[in-house]
Amino acid sequence: MKNIYKTLLAVSVSVLLTVPAFSYPDVDDSHWAADQIKTLTEKGVVVGYPDGTFHPDENVTRAEFASMAIKALGQENTTVVQPVNFTDINEEFWAYDSIQKALYFDLIAAESGDGLFRPDDSVSRAEAITVAVNALTTEQISVEKAKGILAKKYGDLNKTPEWFIVPAGKAEILEMLITEPSSGKNIDAERPATRAEVTAILLEMTEQAKLNPNAKLAEVMSKKKGEGHVLENAYVQGSIGTIPTGTLIPIKPGIFLSTQSSASGELYTAKINENFITKDKYILIAKGAELKGQLTDVRSGKWFVRNGVLVIDNALITTVNDQTAKFSAVTELRKDRNWFMKFVRATLKGEKLESYPDQTLYLRLLQPVQVDLTNGWIIE
């Protein structure tokens, strides 16, 4: 039974490494938004239907879009002190918190007059693109400049609502005025946005917000700092931290390892007990993350035959954000010996290797790991 259990665990690691993070039967690789849908599905921003489909051409409600936007920006845990009251939603409504957060971060504005939010109405392309622009700090432009920019490319400018002209112009400058290939050269401002369009718009918004978030988002999207173990060779570019190949990662396996009793294929989990940080104290990997892998080469030490060998091959990391990502690293158990014992081992051999649960081992990273320092998300 023990061997069967090990085999099942080994297969589970293999599956996580080889199976795509998502697969929708109605979104193949040729779909214009396939990459965007894949990325935001992996991040949990968009989800499929119970039957496993995505329905890329379906519409999105205003409540659904508010929820998606807040998830895309990583602000689900923000607290809003003074909520805005609407007559058609209350605190029991499923997206109430997301709507209040979207208002707080100035992504949407509370419409005056009837006090309605219209949560079940389809979000229009103009509304979705305006939210994306509102998430950013942008250059101020006039209506005339915006019209000049849009008129060069789009044929339905005269059908575009006046309130959307400036946001549309800003979006065009930032290459965020996303249109489906079938729409030709039209803005289609008032048409309901499809799930595919919304996904593409939100992904572009998140990328732009990493560089130029609006004032309120900037306060909460700053790179996180803390104390911990410094990874000396790690470096930062913008909001992205990189742990380069060859970096030594200290771990405590949490189990007893021995060349005499452990077996190849046995899995291990090592919990990270302190933050891994850059020299400037930016948090790369937060305390509480777990590394997972298996023993790939275990040979017992035998007198006059060979020294023991025990190799740990790390495959995955599960972060405190509950993200599971690749984390390819390896270590081999070794013992430091003085010159005499090295001579004895070289002559007689038979070294037996052991590691106790609280003993520190060092994994050597085989591939670089990039981390979004604002939210701890590992970029794959």
DAGIZI-V740186 format. One record per pair of residues at least 24 apart in sequence whose C-alpha atoms are under 6 Angstrom apart, sorted by the first residue. I is the first residue (numbers start at 1). J is the second residue. D is the distance in whole Angstrom. If there is no record, write none. Layout:
# DAGIZI-V740186
I,J,D ; I,J,D
This chain:
# DAGIZI-V740186
6,266,6 ; 24,53,5 ; 36,200,5 ; 45,71,6 ; 45,72,6 ; 56,195,5 ; 56,196,5 ; 57,194,5 ; 57,195,6 ; 58,194,5 ; 58,195,6 ; 59,193,6 ; 59,194,5 ; 59,195,6 ; 60,122,5 ; 60,123,6 ; 61,120,5 ; 61,121,5 ; 61,122,4 ; 61,123,5 ; 62,119,5 ; 62,121,6 ; 62,122,6 ; 62,123,5 ; 63,95,6 ; 63,119,5 ; 66,98,6 ; 66,99,6 ; 67,98,5 ; 86,115,5 ; 86,116,5 ; 87,115,6 ; 87,116,6 ; 88,116,6 ; 105,216,6 ; 107,131,5 ; 107,134,5 ; 107,135,6 ; 122,192,6 ; 123,192,6 ; 124,190,5 ; 124,191,5 ; 124,192,4 ; 124,193,5 ; 125,189,5 ; 125,192,6 ; 125,193,5 ; 126,189,5 ; 130,167,6 ; 132,205,5 ; 135,213,6 ; 135,214,5 ; 136,209,6 ; 136,212,6 ; 136,213,4 ; 136,214,4 ; 137,212,5 ; 137,213,6 ; 137,214,5 ; 154,185,5 ; 154,186,5 ; 155,185,6 ; 155,186,6 ; 156,186,5 ; 160,189,6 ; 221,374,5 ; 222,374,6 ; 223,373,5 ; 223,374,4 ; 224,282,6 ; 224,283,6 ; 224,374,6 ; 225,281,5 ; 225,282,4 ; 225,283,5 ; 226,281,6 ; 228,274,5 ; 228,275,5 ; 228,276,6 ; 229,276,5 ; 229,277,6 ; 230,276,6 ; 230,277,5 ; 230,278,5 ; 230,279,6 ; 231,278,6 ; 234,278,6 ; 239,372,6 ; 239,373,6 ; 240,371,6 ; 240,372,5 ; 240,373,6 ; 241,370,6 ; 241,371,5 ; 242,369,6 ; 242,370,4 ; 243,368,6 ; 243,369,5 ; 244,368,4 ; 245,365,5 ; 245,366,5 ; 245,367,5 ; 245,368,5 ; 246,364,5 ; 246,365,5 ; 247,364,6 ; 247,365,5 ; 248,362,6 ; 248,363,5 ; 248,364,5 ; 249,362,5 ; 249,363,5 ; 250,361,6 ; 250,362,4 ; 251,360,5 ; 251,361,5 ; 252,358,6 ; 252,359,6 ; 252,360,5 ; 253,357,6 ; 254,357,4 ; 255,357,4 ; 256,355,6 ; 256,356,5 ; 256,357,5 ; 257,354,6 ; 257,355,5 ; 258,353,6 ; 258,354,4 ; 259,298,6 ; 259,299,6 ; 259,300,5 ; 259,308,6 ; 259,310,6 ; 259,353,5 ; 260,300,5 ; 263,298,6 ; 264,295,5 ; 264,296,5 ; 264,297,5 ; 264,298,5 ; 265,294,6 ; 265,295,5 ; 265,296,6 ; 266,294,5 ; 266,295,5 ; 267,293,6 ; 267,294,4 ; 268,292,6 ; 268,293,6 ; 268,294,6 ; 289,318,6 ; 289,319,4 ; 289,320,5 ; 290,317,6 ; 290,318,5 ; 291,316,6 ; 291,317,4 ; 292,316,5 ; 301,350,5 ; 301,351,5 ; 301,352,5 ; 302,350,4 ; 303,349,6 ; 303,350,4 ; 304,348,5 ; 304,349,6 ; 306,349,6 ; 306,350,5 ; 307,349,5 ; 307,350,4 ; 307,351,4 ; 308,351,5 ; 308,352,5 ; 328,366,5 ; 329,363,6 ; 329,364,5 ; 329,365,4 ; 329,366,5 ; 330,363,5 ; 330,364,5 ; 331,363,5
